[in-house]
Amino acid sequence: MVAAFGQRVILEDAAGQRFPAFVGRRGLRAVCGDRVRWQRPGDKGDAIVVEVLPRARVLSRPNHRGRVEVLAANLDQVVIVCAPEPRTDPFITDRYLAAAEAMGAAAAVVSNKSDLPEAAEPPELAEYRAVGYPVLAASAHDGTGMAELSALLAGHTSILVGQSGVGKSSLLNALVPGIELATASLSTSTGEGRHTTTATVLHPLPRGGALIDSPGVRDYAPALDDPGCVEPGFREIAAAAPHCRFADCRHLREPDCAVKEAVESGTISARRYESYRRLLRLTNTLGRPEWAH
């Protein structure tokens, strides 16, 4: 499935032909990237999705009721886009990285709009490099980094995520010739990007693979099963954890905690550690609507 608009979807068959369809059974929900079984009743009319096949590596979040909402399926890479304008919240980037770790997908960070005068590299990008994530500087406006980004995406099924206004649609326009997506304009009243992508859509890439574009967000948190799932989302914390005194250490107030010692010595970023603490609190409060957007 290459696009979803509620119960209306767009399918692509084995021959690469795309056609409209709708989800035919109450309670069945299909998302972009799903592999589905469908049928067409007669020669006319839209196809009907009758079954969603088992998914692998889903990007999800808790909805306002605390239930898991799947955003896209069958991914193998999450690409988080940040920008100097609007200034990206690094804690949201951390949560996308944690989601990628939880789903067993690769992850990378793209610092977009590198052509802007104010595009000095924020310190968190060095933190991501230090723990092994690819970090690219890019600009759809002048072409900086686009060849490197194209190579990163080639052969993968990736999803492009990030806050509203960071320029995901502009990057996609540059990566996939022939498509025309609205380019975000920034709100002069709030400084936040206006939402221009309203549906999750999959686009084939010229060098192989596919790229899913998703609506911009103002906040994000991964749908994690329990607080114990937070630690693996932070590579450096997971690497230090085996050296803690207690096997079930949450790295908060426990004695002889190797993670806290690494933070104090500067081996682990204090900001990333704070991000871990925040996500741990969010996971403990799963279901509260004030943070599930």
C-alpha positions as CSV (number, residue, x, y, z in Angstrom):
1,M,0.0,0.0,0.0
2,V,1.5,3.3,-1.1
3,A,-0.8,5.9,0.5
4,A,-3.5,6.0,3.2
5,F,-6.3,8.6,3.7
6,G,-8.3,7.0,6.5
7,Q,-10.3,4.1,5.0
8,R,-9.4,5.2,1.5
9,V,-6.0,3.9,0.3
10,I,-3.9,3.6,-2.9
11,L,-2.5,0.2,-3.8
12,E,0.3,-0.8,-6.0
13,D,0.3,-4.3,-7.6
14,A,3.2,-6.5,-8.6
15,A,3.3,-4.8,-12.0
16,G,3.8,-1.4,-10.5
17,Q,0.3,-0.2,-11.4
18,R,-1.4,2.1,-8.8
19,F,-5.1,2.2,-8.1
20,P,-7.6,3.4,-5.5
21,A,-9.1,1.1,-2.9
22,F,-10.9,1.2,0.4
23,V,-10.6,-0.9,3.5
24,G,-13.6,-3.2,3.5
25,R,-13.8,-4.5,7.0
26,R,-14.7,-2.6,10.1
27,G,-11.8,-2.5,12.6
28,L,-9.2,-3.3,9.9
29,R,-6.7,-0.5,9.5
30,A,-4.1,-0.4,6.8
31,V,-1.1,2.0,6.8
32,C,1.5,3.1,4.2
33,G,3.9,0.3,3.5
34,D,1.5,-2.5,4.4
35,R,1.3,-5.6,2.3
36,V,-2.3,-6.5,1.8
37,R,-4.7,-8.9,0.1
38,W,-7.4,-7.2,-2.0
39,Q,-10.2,-8.1,-4.3
40,R,-12.2,-6.3,-6.9
41,P,-15.9,-7.0,-7.1
42,G,-16.6,-7.2,-10.8
43,D,-15.0,-5.1,-13.6
44,K,-15.9,-1.7,-12.1
45,G,-15.5,0.0,-8.8
46,D,-12.6,0.4,-6.4
47,A,-10.7,-2.5,-5.0
48,I,-11.4,-3.7,-1.5
49,V,-8.6,-4.5,1.0
50,V,-9.6,-7.6,2.8
51,E,-6.5,-8.5,4.8
52,V,-3.4,-6.8,6.1
53,L,-0.4,-9.2,6.0
54,P,2.0,-9.5,9.0
55,R,4.1,-6.4,9.5
56,A,7.8,-6.0,10.1
57,R,9.4,-2.9,11.7
58,V,6.5,-0.6,12.3
59,L,6.8,3.1,13.3
60,S,4.2,3.8,15.9
61,R,3.1,6.2,18.7
62,P,0.5,6.3,21.4
63,N,-2.7,8.2,20.4
64,H,-4.6,10.5,22.7
65,R,-6.3,7.4,24.3
66,G,-3.0,5.8,25.0
67,R,-3.5,3.1,22.3
68,V,-0.8,2.2,19.8
69,E,-1.2,3.9,16.5
70,V,0.9,2.5,13.6
71,L,2.1,5.2,11.3
72,A,4.0,3.1,8.6
73,A,5.0,-0.5,8.2
74,N,7.7,-2.7,6.7
75,L,10.5,-0.1,7.1
76,D,14.2,-0.6,7.4
77,Q,15.4,3.0,7.9
78,V,14.2,6.1,9.7
79,V,15.6,9.4,8.5
80,I,15.0,12.3,10.9
81,V,15.1,15.8,9.4
82,C,16.1,18.8,11.5
83,A,16.7,22.4,10.6
84,P,17.9,25.7,12.1
85,E,14.5,27.3,11.2
86,P,12.2,26.3,12.9
87,R,14.7,25.3,15.5
88,T,14.4,21.6,15.9
89,D,13.8,20.1,19.4
90,P,16.6,17.6,19.9
91,F,14.5,15.7,22.4
92,I,12.0,14.8,19.6
93,T,14.9,13.7,17.4
94,D,16.1,11.5,20.3
95,R,12.6,9.9,20.5
96,Y,12.6,9.1,16.8
97,L,16.1,7.5,17.2
98,A,14.8,5.5,20.1
99,A,11.8,4.3,17.9
100,A,14.2,3.2,15.2
101,E,16.2,1.2,17.8
102,A,13.0,-0.4,19.2
103,M,11.8,-1.5,15.7
104,G,15.3,-2.8,14.7
105,A,15.7,-0.3,11.8
106,A,18.7,1.8,10.8
107,A,18.5,5.5,11.5
108,A,20.2,8.7,10.3
109,V,19.8,12.5,10.9
110,V,19.7,15.1,8.1
111,S,20.4,18.7,9.0
112,N,18.5,20.5,6.3
113,K,18.6,24.1,5.1
114,S,22.4,24.2,5.5
115,D,22.4,27.2,3.0
116,L,20.8,29.5,5.6
117,P,23.1,32.0,7.3
118,E,22.0,30.9,10.7
119,A,22.7,27.2,9.9
120,A,25.5,26.8,12.4
121,E,25.7,23.1,13.5
122,P,23.9,22.6,16.8
123,P,25.8,20.6,19.4
124,E,23.4,17.6,19.4
125,L,24.6,16.6,15.9
126,A,28.0,15.8,17.3
127,E,26.3,13.7,20.0
128,Y,24.6,11.6,17.3
129,R,27.8,11.1,15.4
130,A,29.5,10.1,18.7
131,V,27.1,7.2,19.2
132,G,27.3,6.0,15.6
133,Y,24.4,7.6,13.7
134,P,25.1,9.0,10.2
135,V,24.6,12.8,10.2
136,L,24.3,14.6,6.9
137,A,24.1,18.4,6.1
138,A,21.8,19.0,3.2
139,S,20.0,21.7,1.3
140,A,17.4,21.2,-1.4
141,H,18.0,24.8,-2.3
142,D,21.6,24.6,-3.4
143,G,22.1,20.8,-3.6
144,T,24.4,20.5,-0.7
145,G,24.5,16.9,0.5
146,M,21.8,15.6,-1.8
147,A,24.1,13.1,-3.5
148,E,25.1,11.7,-0.1
149,L,21.4,11.6,1.0
150,S,20.4,9.8,-2.2
151,A,23.1,7.2,-1.6
152,L,22.0,6.7,2.0
153,L,18.4,6.0,0.9
154,A,19.2,3.8,-2.1
155,G,18.0,0.2,-1.7
156,H,16.1,0.9,1.5
157,T,12.5,1.5,2.5
158,S,12.9,4.6,4.5
159,I,10.5,7.0,6.2
160,L,11.3,10.8,6.3
161,V,10.1,12.2,9.7
162,G,10.5,15.4,11.6
163,Q,8.9,18.5,12.9
164,S,6.7,20.7,10.7
165,G,8.6,23.2,8.6
166,V,12.0,21.5,8.5
167,G,11.8,21.0,4.7
168,K,11.0,17.3,4.3
169,S,8.8,18.0,1.2
170,S,11.6,20.1,-0.4
171,L,14.0,17.3,0.1
172,L,11.6,14.8,-1.4
173,N,11.0,17.1,-4.4
174,A,14.8,17.1,-5.0
175,L,15.2,13.3,-4.5
176,V,12.3,12.2,-6.6
177,P,12.1,14.0,-9.9
178,G,8.6,14.7,-11.2
179,I,6.7,15.1,-8.0
180,E,5.3,18.4,-6.8
181,L,4.7,18.7,-3.1
182,A,3.8,21.9,-1.3
183,T,6.8,23.5,0.4
184,A,6.2,24.5,3.9
185,S,5.8,28.1,4.7
186,L,6.6,29.2,8.3
187,S,3.9,30.7,10.4
188,T,4.9,34.3,11.3
189,S,2.7,34.2,14.4
190,T,4.1,31.1,16.0
191,G,7.4,30.4,14.3
192,E,6.2,26.8,13.8
193,G,5.9,25.2,10.4
194,R,2.4,24.7,8.8
195,H,1.4,21.2,8.0
196,T,1.7,20.7,4.3
197,T,1.8,16.9,4.1
198,T,-1.5,15.5,5.2
199,A,-1.1,11.8,4.3
200,T,1.7,9.3,4.5
201,V,2.8,8.5,0.9
202,L,5.4,6.1,-0.5
203,H,7.5,7.2,-3.4
204,P,9.9,4.9,-5.4
205,L,13.4,6.2,-5.6
206,P,15.4,6.5,-8.8
207,R,18.3,4.4,-7.4
208,G,16.1,1.7,-5.9
209,G,14.2,1.5,-2.7
210,A,11.4,3.7,-1.6
211,L,10.9,6.8,0.6
212,I,7.8,7.4,2.7
213,D,6.9,11.0,3.4
214,S,5.0,11.7,6.5
215,P,3.2,14.7,8.0
216,G,5.2,17.0,10.1
217,V,4.7,16.9,13.8
218,R,4.9,19.2,16.8
219,D,5.7,16.4,19.1
220,Y,6.4,12.7,19.0
221,A,6.9,9.7,21.4
222,P,7.4,6.1,20.5
223,A,4.9,3.5,21.6
224,L,7.1,1.4,23.9
225,D,5.7,-1.6,25.8
226,D,7.2,-0.7,29.2
227,P,9.9,1.4,30.8
228,G,12.4,-1.3,30.3
229,C,12.2,-0.7,26.5
230,V,13.6,2.9,26.9
231,E,17.2,2.0,27.7
232,P,17.9,0.1,24.3
233,G,16.7,3.3,22.5
234,F,19.9,5.1,23.7
235,R,22.9,3.3,22.4
236,E,25.4,4.8,24.8
237,I,23.3,4.1,27.8
238,A,22.6,0.5,26.7
239,A,26.4,0.1,26.3
240,A,27.2,1.3,29.8
241,A,24.3,-0.4,31.6
242,P,25.9,-3.9,32.0
243,H,28.5,-2.3,34.3
244,C,25.8,-1.1,36.7
245,R,25.7,-2.7,40.1
246,F,22.1,-3.9,39.6
247,A,20.9,-5.7,36.5
248,D,17.5,-3.9,36.7
249,C,19.1,-0.5,37.2
250,R,17.0,2.4,35.7
251,H,19.9,4.8,36.0
252,L,18.0,7.3,38.2
253,R,18.7,7.0,41.9
254,E,20.4,3.6,42.2
255,P,23.8,3.3,43.7
256,D,26.9,2.3,41.7
257,C,25.2,3.2,38.4
258,A,27.7,3.1,35.5
259,V,25.5,5.3,33.4
260,K,25.3,8.1,36.0
261,E,29.1,7.9,36.5
262,A,29.5,8.2,32.7
263,V,27.3,11.3,32.6
264,E,29.3,12.8,35.5
265,S,32.6,12.1,33.7
266,G,31.3,13.5,30.4
267,T,31.5,10.1,28.6
268,I,27.7,10.2,28.1
269,S,26.0,13.5,27.1
270,A,24.1,15.1,29.9
271,R,21.5,16.3,27.5
272,R,21.0,12.8,26.1
273,Y,20.8,11.4,29.6
274,E,18.1,14.0,30.4
275,S,16.3,12.9,27.2
276,Y,16.4,9.3,28.4
277,R,14.9,10.4,31.7
278,R,12.1,12.3,30.0
279,L,11.2,9.4,27.7
280,L,11.2,7.1,30.8
281,R,8.7,9.4,32.4
282,L,6.6,9.5,29.3
283,T,6.5,5.7,29.0
284,N,5.4,5.5,32.6
285,T,2.5,7.9,31.9
286,L,1.4,6.1,28.7
287,G,-2.1,7.2,27.9
288,R,-2.0,10.7,29.1
289,P,-3.3,13.0,26.3
290,E,-1.1,16.0,27.1
291,W,2.0,14.3,25.4
292,A,0.5,12.0,22.9
293,H,0.0,14.2,19.8
